[in-house]
Every structure is written in structure tokens, then in C-alpha cells.
Amino acid sequence: SIAIRICSTRKKPKDAKALGEEIASTLPTSEIVDSCSVTGPGFINVVISADWMAKSIERMLVNGIETWAPTLSVKRAVVDFCSPNIAKQMHGTQFGMLIEHLFESGSADSLTTIEDLQSLYRQSKDRFTTDPVFKAKAQQAVVRLQGGDLVYLKPWARICEISRAECAKAIQRLHIEQLEEKGESFYQPYIPNLVKDLDSMGLIEEDDGARVIYVQGFAVPLMLVKSDGGFSYDTTDLSALWYRLYEEIAEWIVYVTDAGQQDPFYRLFGAARKVGLLPSSANTYPLTSHAKNRSKAALIKRAEEKEIKWTLEELDQTSEAVGYGAVKYADLKNNRSTSYAFNYDLMLSDKGNTAVYLLYTYTPIHSIIRMSGKDIDELKKTGKIALDLADERALGLGLVQFPETVEEACTKLLPNLLCEYLYNLSELCTKFYTSCKVNGSVEETSRLLLCEATATVMVKCFHLLGITPVYKM
């Protein structure tokens, strides 16, 4: 197809097949390539060496899958991902009206649960929308809170404590690790100097009492200081960007939110380029990107059909791994710019491109290795892989594509590419162990090593996608 495209762009097109043969004949020799030929109107077919694939897989098994990790140009990246807001279950709120209502109702000392805050939020919201006097007090409460007034900081701290405990439950259930909390309040101390510096550079303009930055292509400006003297979400976002660039020295900052936040973040990036925080080109480092964002019964039924024996502990652990894995995979397998319908039945289906299907596919591989009774670590050191049959070769080719898939998923911020790869690999593996007998065969060592390599890659994919592998289903 390369030869055909080249010929189509020339004023005097050359025969595509002849050009293809010329290209194929001048390709440098490589241990990766077994043969190269031209077919049809000029298609260049390159056959990857089975010996090279086998040796690559053998080295990975001996040295570890980390040796297959791609090398990216970015040394430090910051991901703004887990962002539940305070005082409501995973939603936002207005602190001013909440704290002012707390003062007036005298209920500050009785707050203990997120449900208390939910009820308080509804009451304060009703007053905020119907009582102009209360609304004005609430707006001033925000200014005082941002100014560090200790009277307002105390109830705010209590609200944060309750909300943090509630958020921790969800974070723990999702097995999120290495989460570093930096809420909006963390960036408050950096705001005054940032605003002062931008003002001294003549980059801030007045707009009906507010202080803003106009961004080309956006009708609404970035608001740094509201007319009442308070700071806005825009101010915090710009301060957070400054901190990540100059304190954390991030080369790539990824904001993971839903599509509704796209315009505000693009306006933020535009303003940051205007004031010199970011380079003028959106593709130059430092880089900013905006990315979008029932199992137990099924396991019991499957256990009855397959005569699988579960302990209560195994059933609880497996149902949690499958349930949460199903939700995560259903979210990640879609392109981040595409919406999808949340459907438990589809997520927990054991057919098609689902986490449940993938976990079911992984289990037999583990069983084959275990039932062989062989010392796999010893086989890794002495055994050799042969990719003689079509299904062996197809699986080997799928395995060596893992590093480039991870690299593409990372650079393009598309985890769905890794999901697609994992699904395709599981299909190749199923065909392999269905058509190629492993245990007790003449090729047992080679095929066991292929199973071990597949299990290793699948486990790493599960880990990257936040899914816990299970070994008995």
C-alpha cells in the first residue's frame, strides 16, 4: 500500500508493483524479518521471523516483563483524576452557603456522616435560591474562608474530614494506589502571588468589577477575581497548573474529567499559553491534555454448572474482583471521547469483550500450567519456544505486540487500545490451547512457555487496567 500511495501522488506515476519490488529489494536485512514479497498491484508483505519472536518471548520470561516496557520521552507526569468534591457523594457544592447555614442552624457540632451533610446541603441550597439576604451572607462567607478566617476554617475542616472518610471507602474498593491528595484549598496560598505577578505584567483586565483574562476563541473570559473579591474555580485551576509546572516540574499534565468540562479546560490552557505558563504550541512540552472519562450470583451459577467448589472467602474475594473489574473494563474499553450506557448485564456478561470473559479466558491458562506439574521457573532457563504451527505463530506475534500497544495507549491517552489488545490476545490464546495440546505433547515445554508468557502479559494488562486476576472460575 506504501508503493501504491507514492505512485498516486506523482505527476508521472510509476507502476506500483515495480516500485514495491524496488522498495522490497532495498530494505536492509534484519533478524526481525524472515521474508519480504510483493503481491497484487504493489502490496509489500513482510513476514516476521518466528525465531526472532520466540527468542524475544524467551528473554522476557527470563528477565521479566518490565524489559518490554516502552521508553517514553516524559520523565514526570501528573494525572488529575480522582476529584470528588466535598460535602456530597462525588458531587460539588458551595462552601459558603453550607457553612453559613451551619452557623445559623447551630448544627456544626452534630455533623458525623455524609448523610448529615447531604441533608444540610439541600437545606442551604433551598435558602440560597430563595433568600437574597442569606445568599449575600453565603457569598461573603466564601471570601472569608478563602482569606483564611479561622472561624470559617474550623467547620470547613470538619466537612472535609467527613467527606474524606466517605471518599476513602470508594478509593479502597477500587484498589486505587499511590493517590496523593491535593484539593482546591492546597493551592490557595499560591493564588495571591500568581494574581499579583499576572497583574504586574498587564495581563489582567477589568470586567464589571471582576478581574479576568480574555482568551481568544472563548466568549466567556477566565475569571481570576470575582466582583466580590473572592476567587473562582478558574483561579484555583490556574494556580494548580502553575504549581504542577514549577513546583512538581511536570512535563505532562493529564486532566481526566467528563466531556462537559472540555471547554473550561481548553480555556484554561489557552489562558496559560497567553500568560506564558505554557508554550505557544499545544504539542510542545510541557504538555497538558484533557481526557474523558451482581457478580456473586453469576459466580454461584457458574460454580453449579462447572462443579466448582468455593469457600465463602473465595467467593467473596472473586465476586469483588470480577464485579469491580467488570465496571472498570467497561469504562476503559471505550474510546475516551465516546459515551456509553451503564448496564450491569452487559458488563457482567461472560461473552464478548468484557472483563468477565477475559478472566474466564485467563483461568484455563493458569490451570494448564498448574496441572503440568512442571517447574516453570526451571523451564524458563532451559526450555525453548517453537512457533511452527499457525496458532502458535499467531499467539507469538500477539505477545510481541504488547510493548508497542502500551506505548501507543500511553502517548495517545487511549486505554481502550490496551483493552482491545487484551481481548484479541485472549482470543488467540483460546484458539492456541484448543487446537494445540499442551500437557503430555511432544511440544509440551514450548507450549507451556507460551502459556506462561501469555499469562504474564495478561496479568500485566490486568494490572495496568486496575483489574485483579482470579485463578478459579
N, C-alpha and C positions, 0 to 999 in steps of 0.2 A: 504493500500500500504506500510505502515511502516513495518508491520509484514512480508509481502512478501519480502521486500528488506533485512530485517535482516536475514531471512531464507536463502536467496540466497547467503549470504556471509559466512555462516557456513560450515565447513567441513562435519558435520553431520547435515544436515538440518532438522529442526523440522517442523511438519505440520503447515503451515502458518495460517490456520484458528484457530487451537488450540492456537497458540501463540497470535493471535489477540484477542481471547476471554480472554486470561490471562492478556493481556495489558489493555483491556477494564475494566476488573473486579477490577484492582488495581488502576485505575485513581481516584484521590482524588475528593470528592464531591465539587461542586461549584455552586453558584447561576447562573452562566452563562450557565451551561449545563443542558438541560432538560432531555436528554436520550442519551445512547451510546449503539450501537449494532454492530455486526459483520456480514457481508454478503459476499457471493461469496467465493473466495479462501482465504480470510483473510482481506477484506477491513473493516476498522473501521469507522463507521459513527457516527458523533457527531451532535446532534440536539441542536441548540442554544435556550435557553429559551425565549419564546415570552414575558413573564413577565419581564425578565431582560432587553430585548431590549426596551420594552415600557417605563420602568422606566428610562432607560438611556436617551431616547429621551425627556421624560418629564423634567428631570433635566436640560438637555441642553437648553430647551425652557425657563425655569425659570431663570437659571443662566447665559445664554449666550453661544454662540458657542465657545468663547475663552477657555472655560473649556475643550473643546475637542482638544485643540492644543497639539500636541505631545511635549514631553520634550526631547530636543536634548542635547548631551554632549558638543556641541560647544557653547561658550558664545559670541564670536565675530568672524564674518566672513566678508571678504572683497570680493566684486564681481567686477572684472574689465570687465565692459560690454559695456557701451556706449562710443565707442572710435573713433569718426570721426576725421580724420586728418585735418590739416589746409590747406587753400587756394584752395581746390577743394571740390565739393559737395560730402561729405562722402568718399573721397579718399585721398591718401597720396601725398606727394610731397617732393621736396628737397629745403629747405630754401635758401641754398647758391646761387643756380642759380637764384632763384626768386629775392632775394634781390640785387644781383649783377646786374641783368638786370634792376631792378628798378633804381639803381644809374645811370647806363649808359644811360637809356632812358629818365630820368628826369620825370618819371610819378608817383613818390611816392605820391605827393600831390593830385593827381586826383583820387586816389583809393576810391571808395564809395560802390561798390557792389561785390557780389561773382562772378558775370559775368565778372567784370573787372579783378578779379584775375584769372579766368579761361582762359581768353584771354592772360593775362600776362604769365601764366604758359605755355601755348602752345608755345608762342614765345621764352621763356627762354629754354624750353626743346629742341626746334629745334637748338638753338645756342649751348647748352650743348653737343649735339650729333655730331655737325658738326664743331665746332670751338675749337681746343685744347687750345688756349690761354684763351678763355672765361671759359672753363672747369676748368682750373687750378685756375683762379680767384675765381670761384664759390666754389671750394673745400676749398680754404683759407678763404673764407667768412664764411663758416661753422665753422671753427676753431675759427675765431674771435668772431662769435656770441656765441659759447659755452664758450668762455673766458670772456664774459660779456662786450665786446666793445660797448659803448653807441651809437656810430654811426650806428652800425648794429642793436642794440636793438630797436631803435625807429621805423624803418619801420617794423620790426618783430612784434612789439606790435600792429601796425595798421592792419597788416594782420590777426593777432589773433582776433582783435576786430571785423572785418568784418566777419570772419569765425564763430566766436562765436554767432553772431546775426543770421546767417543763420542756424546754428545747433539748436539754441533755438526754431526756428519755428517747426522743426521736433519733438523735445523733447516735446513741448507743445501739438502738435497734438496727440502724442502717450500717453499723460497723464502720463508721467514719473515723479514720485515724489521723493523727497529726493536724488537728484543727486548731488554728491559732485565732483566738477571739480578738477582734478589733472592731468594736461598734462605733457608731457615729460619734459618740462622746469622746472616743480616743483621739480623734482628730481636731477637737475643739481648740486645744491650746495652740495649734499651728495656724488657725484661721486669722487672728488679728494681724500678724506679721505678713502673711500672704496678701491680705487685702491692702495693707499699707504699701507693700512693695509694688503691687499692681497699680495702685493709685498714683504712686510717685512716678511711675513710668507713663502715666497718662492713658492707661488702658481701660479705665472705668468711666462710665458715663452716667449722668443723672437721668432718671425716667420717672416722673411723677412722684418724686420723693424717694424712690428706690435707687440703688446703685447697681448697675448692670454692665454686662459685656455683650455687645451685639455680635452675632455670628452670621456670616454670610450663608444664605440658604434657609434660614430659620426666622419665622415671623416673630416668635417669642424669644427674647434675649435670655442669656444666662443671668439669673438674679443672685448677686452676692450678698447684698444687704437690703432687707425689706424696708418699706417706708416707716415701720415702727421701730427700726433699729435692730431687729432680730435677723439671724442668719437663716438661710433656706437649705433645702436638700442640695441645691446646686453648689452652695458654699462648701458644704461638707464633702461632696464628691470631688470638687477641685482640690481641696485640702488633702484628701486621701490620695489623689493622684500625685500631688506634689510629694507627699511622704513616701509613697512607693517608689518614686523615681530617685529621690535624693537621700532618703534615709535607708531604704531597703535595697537600693541600687538594682531595681528590677529592669530587666531588658525586655520583658514581655509581660503585659498585664491583661488577663482574660477576665471579662465580666460575664458571668453566666446568669442570665435572667430570662423572663419570658419576652415574647416579641413586642409586647406593649411598652417595654422600656427602651426600645431601639432608638427612637428619635431623641429622648433625653440624653442618652449616652453619646450618640453621634454629635449632638450639640455640644456636649462636654468636651469631646475630643477636638471638635472644631475650635472651641474657645481656647483649649490648651495649646493648640498649634498657633493660634493668633497671638497669645501672650508669650510664646517661646518655651513652654514646658515640654512640648513635643515637637519633633522635626516637621517641616512643612509637608513632607511626603508621608502618606499614610502607610507606606510599605517599608519605611526606614526604621531601624531600631534607635531608641526604644520603641516598642510596638504595643499598641492597645487593640484589643479585639472584643467585640460584643457577641456572645454565643447564646443560643436559645437552649431555652430549657423547656382463703378457702382450701389451702393446700393439704391440711391434715386428713380431711375426709377422702380426698383423692388418693393419698398415700395408703390409707387403710384399705380402700377398694382394690388398689393395685396389689397390695400385700396378699389379699384373699385370692386374687386371680393367679398370682405367681407363687403362692405358698411361701411367702417371705415372712420370717419371724422377726417381730420388732419388740424391743423393750420399750417401756414408756419413755425413758430418757432418749433413746434413739429416735423414736417417733417425734418427740418434741423438737429435738435438735434438727432433724431432717426437714420437718414441716416448716420450721422457721427459715432454714437455708433456702428451701425451694420457694417459699412464699415471697420473701424479700428479693431473692434473686430474680423471680419472675417479673416483679414490678420494675426493678432496675433495668433488666434487659429490655422490657417492653418500651421503656423510655429511651434507652440508648440506641436501640436498633434503628430508630427513625432518624432521618437527616434532621439536624438541629433546627432547620428553618421550616420544618413541616409539623403541623399539628396532628394529633391523633386522639382517638376516643379511648377513654379509660374503661377497660372491660375485663373483669376478673376471669370470665370464662375463657376468653381468648388468651389471656396471659398465662393461665394455668393449663392450657391445652398441651397434651403430650405429642401433638402432631404439628408439623410446620416449624417455622423459625421462632421458637420460644425457648426460654431458659430451661423449662421443664424437659423439653425434647433433648436439649443439649446435655443436660445432666443424666438423662436416661441413656444417651449415647456413650457418655463417658464411663458409666458404671461397668459395662461389659469389658472395656479395655483393661480396667483395673482388675477385674475378675480373671481375665485370661492370664495376666502377669502373675497374679497370686496363685492361681491353680497350677501354673507350670512347675512350681516348687524350686525354680532355679534362683541362684544368687545373681540378681540383675546387676548389682554393682560390679561383680566379677566379670559378667558378660560384657559390660561396657568397656572393660580394659582389654579384653582378649578377642571379643567377637567382631565379626564383620557383617556389613549390610549389603545385600544384593537386591537390586531393583530390576529383576529380569521380566516379571510379568507386568501386564498393563496396569493392573490395580495397585501393584507395589510401586511402580514408577509414578503413577498419578498421586499417590499418597506422599511419596518422597518430594515431588515437585511442590505439593501443597505446603509441606513443612518448611522448605527453604524459602518460601514466600513470606514467612512470618515477619522477619526484620523490616522488609520494605513496607509491609502493611502497617506496622506500628509507626514507622516514620511518617507515612502519609497521613495516618489518623491524627498524629500529633501536630504536624505542620499545618494541616487544613482544619484542625479542631473538629474532626468528624469521627466520633467514636462509633458511629454506625458502620464505618468501614471495617473496624475490628470485629463487630458483631457479624457482619456478612462473611468475613474470613472464617470466623469460628464455626459458623453454620456450614459453610462449604467444606471445611476440614472434617467436620463430623460426618458429613455425607460420604466423603472419600474414605474415611476410616471404616464406616459401616460396610461399604462395598468391599473394602480390603479384607476384613475379618470374616465376611460372609463367603467370599469366593476363594480365599487363601487360608487353608488350615494352618493353625499356628502350633499348638501344643502337640507333640508327637510326630510332627512332619520332619522331613529331611532338612527343610529350611528353617527349623524351629528357632535357632539362635538369631538369624537375621530378622525373622518376623517378630520375635519377642522384642528385639531392639527397636523395630519400627513402632510397635505398640508403646514401648516406654517413651520414645521420642514424641509420639502423638499425645500421650498422657501429660508429658512435661509441658508441651506447648499449650494444650488445652487448659491446664491448671494455671499457667501464666496468663492466658487470656481471661480466665475467670477472675483472677486476682486483679487484673487491670480494669475489669468491668465492675468490680466490687461484689462478685458473686462467690459464695462459699461452695466449693465442690463437695459432693457427697459420694460415698463409696458403696452404698447399699440401697438400691431402689427396685 
